Every structure is written in structure tokens, then in C-alpha cells.
Amino acid sequence: MSSITWTPAAVSSEARDWRGWVWRIVEAQHVAATMKIVDDAAEQEVLESLLEGSKPAVPDAASGLDYLLATPFRYPPLAHGSRFRAATDPGVFYGAATVRTAGAELGYWRWRFLQDAEDLERIGPVAHTAFRTEICTATVDLRDEPFRTDAAAWTHPSDYAATQSFARVARDAGVGAVIYRSVRAAEPSWCLAVLTPTAFASRRPHPATQSWWLLVNRQGVIWRRDRELIALTMPRPVPTP
């Protein structure tokens, strides 16, 4: 746990205006999956409309955002939550400094899934889309003092109690995003936890995207696009609390 009990006033005093771009990678099979079971575009539009009606409502603060930006605020997390979001907390959009960092973060969890699937030896290749979006909001950087004192708590591989608690305090302090060291990337890099939909500088991500294929095996993950390849060896898994 954090050695310091952070208050909204203390966190607010360390916040700074920040503007920058972050990368995120998502699966790119949603449209392809529905196209497989319809005959034409009209039928697909009807099916998509029906599927949309069965989903959780978009929070008011995320209304009007492109679905790539709004989705993390729309759906509940897994039972154990995520690094900056407990099961009962509002949504969090996670971005990364580079495509490679985003690939390491997402790839780790795909690899963890494979470790728990006894009957699977590999996953994929699966199509993914990498996109970037601009953030403009009050931000705190956990890599800097005074937060750096608790670096071990912020970057714990499986215990998210400290970071989830900090995110709640940061929200109360009016902080829109938290910068932190990437836990899954082998090389030093950073990620950004966006705590509110109002932190986006634009309602839509940058129009230029990248298409990647992800292959997961027992040893690690491989990202490939055109002539680019990112191979990441994974550590031994740490049990999730």
C-alpha cells in the first residue's frame, strides 16, 4: 500500500495542465463478426442497432464521443477491476506513450488469458487497430516527486488497491488523468489513465490508424503489421487478487 495517505487537496496541489497524444489498441473484429451473419449492409445496420440497444447506456459525460473513446466509460470492469478502476468505480480510458507500450500492456493480458486456458496453445493471429487520441486536462505524474516515493505501490504487478484508491482521490481533486510508469513494457515507458471523458481534446481520435495482427503463445506475444514486428517475451504470471 501507499506509504502516504493522499487527500484531494494534496493531489490537487501537484496537478498540472497537460496536453499530449496517447496510443490505444483494440480488437478490430466487431464489424467483421456481424457481417458474417447478415446478407447485406441494410441487415447489418439493423443487427448493429439491435446490439446497440442491448448495451449499457453511454454516460452523459461521454455522450457524443466516438465509440473508441466512449467504450471504456460505458462498460463495467472485470470483477477485480483494473489498475486505476475498482469494480464500483467510473470508467477509465488507458492510453500509452507508444504503440509498442500499448502492445505490451494489452499483450500481457491476452497472454495471461492463455496461461489460464489449459486447452489452448496459442491465440490468433487476431486483427487489432491501433489509434491515437489527444488529451488535454489537469494531470498528475506518479513518476515525479512526491508521488515517486510510492513507486512500488503504483507499479505492483497484481495488487491494485493503492492505485484504485488514488484514482478516487484524484477524481475528487478534479484531476482528469494520471501518468504512470508502464508495468508491462520491458523498456522504460509511460501510460496514462484518463479518469473522465471530458479529458479528451477532441470527440474523435486521430483519423490515421494502424492495423496489427496479434499472435499469443505460451512464451509471449507477437505483433505484426506490414514489415514491422514487435516480439515481447512475457514473465512468469503473477496471480491476480
C-alpha positions as CSV (number, residue, x, y, z in Angstrom):
1,M,0.0,0.0,0.0
2,S,1.0,3.6,-0.4
3,S,3.1,5.0,2.5
4,I,1.2,8.3,2.3
5,T,-2.5,9.0,2.8
6,W,-3.3,11.2,-0.1
7,T,-6.0,13.8,0.2
8,P,-7.8,15.7,-2.6
9,A,-6.1,18.9,-1.5
10,A,-2.7,17.4,-1.6
11,V,-3.2,15.8,-5.0
12,S,-4.7,18.9,-6.4
13,S,-1.7,20.9,-5.4
14,E,0.5,18.7,-7.6
15,A,-1.7,18.7,-10.7
16,R,-0.5,20.4,-13.8
17,D,-2.2,21.1,-17.1
18,W,-1.1,18.5,-19.6
19,R,-1.7,18.2,-23.4
20,G,-0.4,15.2,-25.4
21,W,-1.2,12.2,-27.5
22,V,-1.6,8.6,-26.4
23,W,-2.0,5.3,-28.2
24,R,-4.5,2.6,-27.6
25,I,-5.0,-0.8,-29.3
26,V,-8.4,-2.5,-29.6
27,E,-9.6,-5.6,-31.4
28,A,-10.8,-4.9,-34.9
29,Q,-13.3,-7.7,-35.4
30,H,-16.6,-6.2,-34.3
31,V,-17.9,-5.3,-37.8
32,A,-16.4,-8.4,-39.4
33,A,-18.2,-10.6,-36.9
34,T,-21.6,-9.2,-37.6
35,M,-21.1,-9.2,-41.4
36,K,-20.6,-13.0,-41.2
37,I,-24.3,-13.5,-40.2
38,V,-26.1,-11.0,-42.5
39,D,-26.6,-10.8,-46.2
40,D,-26.2,-7.1,-46.9
41,A,-25.5,-3.6,-45.4
42,A,-29.1,-3.0,-44.5
43,E,-29.4,-6.2,-42.5
44,Q,-26.1,-5.4,-40.8
45,E,-27.4,-1.9,-39.8
46,V,-30.5,-3.5,-38.3
47,L,-28.4,-6.0,-36.4
48,E,-26.0,-3.3,-35.1
49,S,-28.9,-1.3,-33.9
50,L,-30.3,-4.3,-32.0
51,L,-26.9,-4.9,-30.5
52,E,-26.6,-1.3,-29.5
53,G,-29.9,-1.4,-27.7
54,S,-28.7,-4.3,-25.5
55,K,-25.6,-2.5,-24.3
56,P,-25.2,-0.3,-21.2
57,A,-26.1,3.3,-21.7
58,V,-23.3,5.8,-22.5
59,P,-22.7,8.1,-19.5
60,D,-23.8,11.6,-20.1
61,A,-20.2,12.9,-19.9
62,A,-19.2,10.6,-22.7
63,S,-22.2,11.4,-24.9
64,G,-21.1,12.4,-28.4
65,L,-17.7,10.8,-28.2
66,D,-16.5,8.4,-30.8
67,Y,-17.1,4.8,-29.7
68,L,-13.4,4.2,-29.4
69,L,-13.2,6.9,-26.7
70,A,-16.5,6.3,-25.0
71,T,-16.4,2.5,-24.7
72,P,-14.1,2.3,-21.6
73,F,-16.6,4.6,-19.8
74,R,-19.6,2.5,-20.9
75,Y,-18.8,-1.0,-19.6
76,P,-18.0,-2.3,-16.1
77,P,-14.6,-3.8,-15.5
78,L,-13.8,-7.3,-14.6
79,A,-14.5,-8.4,-11.0
80,H,-11.1,-7.4,-9.8
81,G,-11.1,-4.1,-11.6
82,S,-8.1,-2.6,-13.3
83,R,-5.1,-0.7,-12.2
84,F,-7.0,2.6,-11.6
85,R,-10.5,1.3,-11.5
86,A,-12.2,-0.8,-8.9
87,A,-15.3,-2.8,-9.8
88,T,-17.6,0.0,-8.5
89,D,-15.7,3.0,-9.9
90,P,-16.5,5.0,-13.0
91,G,-14.7,4.1,-16.3
92,V,-11.1,4.7,-17.1
93,F,-9.5,5.0,-20.6
94,Y,-6.0,3.7,-20.7
95,G,-3.5,5.0,-23.2
96,A,0.2,4.6,-23.7
97,A,3.2,6.7,-24.9
98,T,3.8,4.4,-28.0
99,V,2.3,1.6,-30.0
100,R,4.9,-0.7,-28.5
101,T,4.0,0.2,-25.0
102,A,0.2,-0.2,-25.7
103,G,1.1,-3.6,-27.3
104,A,2.9,-4.7,-24.2
105,E,0.1,-3.7,-21.9
106,L,-2.7,-5.4,-23.9
107,G,-0.5,-8.3,-24.9
108,Y,0.2,-9.1,-21.3
109,W,-3.4,-9.7,-20.6
110,R,-4.0,-11.8,-23.7
111,W,-1.0,-13.9,-22.6
112,R,-2.4,-14.2,-19.1
113,F,-5.7,-15.4,-20.5
114,L,-3.8,-18.1,-22.5
115,Q,-2.0,-19.2,-19.3
116,D,-5.3,-19.9,-17.7
117,A,-6.7,-21.7,-20.7
118,E,-5.5,-25.3,-20.4
119,D,-6.8,-26.4,-23.8
120,L,-5.2,-23.6,-25.8
121,E,-1.6,-23.4,-27.0
122,R,-2.0,-20.2,-28.9
123,I,-4.4,-17.3,-29.7
124,G,-4.6,-15.8,-33.1
125,P,-3.5,-14.1,-35.2
126,V,-6.3,-11.7,-34.3
127,A,-6.8,-8.3,-36.1
128,H,-6.3,-5.2,-34.0
129,T,-6.4,-1.4,-34.6
130,A,-4.0,1.0,-33.0
131,F,-5.2,4.6,-32.8
132,R,-4.1,7.7,-31.0
133,T,-6.1,10.5,-29.4
134,E,-5.2,13.8,-27.8
135,I,-5.7,14.5,-24.1
136,C,-6.0,18.0,-22.5
137,T,-6.6,18.0,-18.8
138,A,-5.2,18.5,-15.3
139,T,-2.8,15.7,-14.7
140,V,-0.5,14.3,-12.0
141,D,2.6,12.3,-12.8
142,L,3.3,9.4,-10.5
143,R,6.9,9.2,-11.7
144,D,7.7,12.5,-10.1
145,E,8.0,13.6,-6.5
146,P,6.3,13.5,-4.2
147,F,4.4,10.5,-5.7
148,R,7.6,8.7,-6.7
149,T,8.1,7.7,-3.1
150,D,5.4,5.2,-3.5
151,A,6.6,3.8,-6.9
152,A,6.4,0.2,-5.6
153,A,2.7,0.6,-4.9
154,W,1.9,2.3,-8.2
155,T,3.6,-0.4,-10.2
156,H,2.7,-3.5,-8.3
157,P,2.1,-6.3,-10.9
158,S,-1.1,-7.5,-9.3
159,D,-2.2,-5.5,-6.3
160,Y,-4.2,-2.5,-7.4
161,A,-5.5,-1.4,-4.0
162,A,-3.2,1.7,-3.8
163,T,-3.8,2.8,-7.4
164,Q,-7.5,2.4,-7.3
165,S,-7.7,4.4,-4.0
166,F,-5.5,7.1,-5.5
167,A,-7.8,7.4,-8.6
168,R,-10.8,8.0,-6.4
169,V,-8.9,10.8,-4.6
170,A,-7.7,12.2,-7.9
171,R,-11.2,12.4,-9.2
172,D,-12.3,14.2,-6.0
173,A,-9.4,16.6,-6.6
174,G,-10.6,17.4,-10.1
175,V,-7.7,15.6,-11.8
176,G,-8.6,14.3,-15.3
177,A,-5.7,11.9,-15.9
178,V,-2.8,10.1,-14.2
179,I,0.6,9.4,-15.8
180,Y,2.4,6.3,-14.5
181,R,5.3,4.1,-15.5
182,S,4.3,1.2,-17.7
183,V,4.3,-2.0,-15.7
184,R,4.3,-4.5,-18.7
185,A,6.7,-2.8,-21.1
186,A,10.3,-4.2,-20.9
187,E,11.8,-0.8,-21.7
188,P,11.1,2.4,-19.6
189,S,7.9,4.0,-20.9
190,W,4.7,5.5,-19.5
191,C,0.9,5.1,-19.7
192,L,-2.0,7.4,-19.0
193,A,-5.1,6.6,-17.1
194,V,-7.9,9.0,-18.2
195,L,-10.4,9.4,-15.4
196,T,-13.0,11.4,-17.1
197,P,-14.4,11.7,-20.7
198,T,-14.0,15.4,-20.5
199,A,-10.3,15.0,-20.7
200,F,-10.3,14.3,-24.5
201,A,-9.2,17.3,-26.6
202,S,-11.5,16.1,-29.4
203,R,-14.6,14.0,-29.7
204,R,-12.8,11.7,-32.2
205,P,-9.4,10.1,-32.3
206,H,-6.8,10.9,-34.9
207,P,-8.1,9.6,-38.3
208,A,-4.9,7.8,-39.1
209,T,-4.9,4.3,-37.6
210,Q,-2.6,1.2,-37.8
211,S,-3.7,-2.3,-38.4
212,W,-1.8,-5.0,-36.4
213,W,-2.1,-8.8,-36.0
214,L,-1.6,-10.3,-32.6
215,L,-0.4,-13.8,-32.0
216,V,-0.1,-15.1,-28.5
217,N,1.8,-18.3,-27.4
218,R,3.0,-19.7,-24.1
219,Q,6.2,-17.7,-24.3
220,G,4.9,-14.3,-25.2
221,V,3.2,-12.2,-27.8
222,I,4.0,-11.1,-31.4
223,W,2.6,-8.0,-33.0
224,R,2.9,-7.8,-36.8
225,R,2.0,-5.2,-39.5
226,D,3.4,-5.0,-43.0
227,R,7.1,-5.3,-42.4
228,E,7.0,-4.3,-38.7
229,L,7.2,-6.9,-36.0
230,I,7.1,-6.4,-32.2
231,A,8.0,-9.6,-30.2
232,L,7.5,-9.5,-26.5
233,T,8.6,-12.2,-24.1
234,M,6.4,-12.4,-21.0
235,P,7.4,-13.0,-17.4
236,R,6.0,-15.8,-15.2
237,P,2.4,-14.8,-14.4
238,V,1.6,-13.2,-11.0
239,P,-1.8,-14.4,-9.6
240,T,-4.5,-11.7,-9.8
241,P,-6.0,-11.0,-6.4
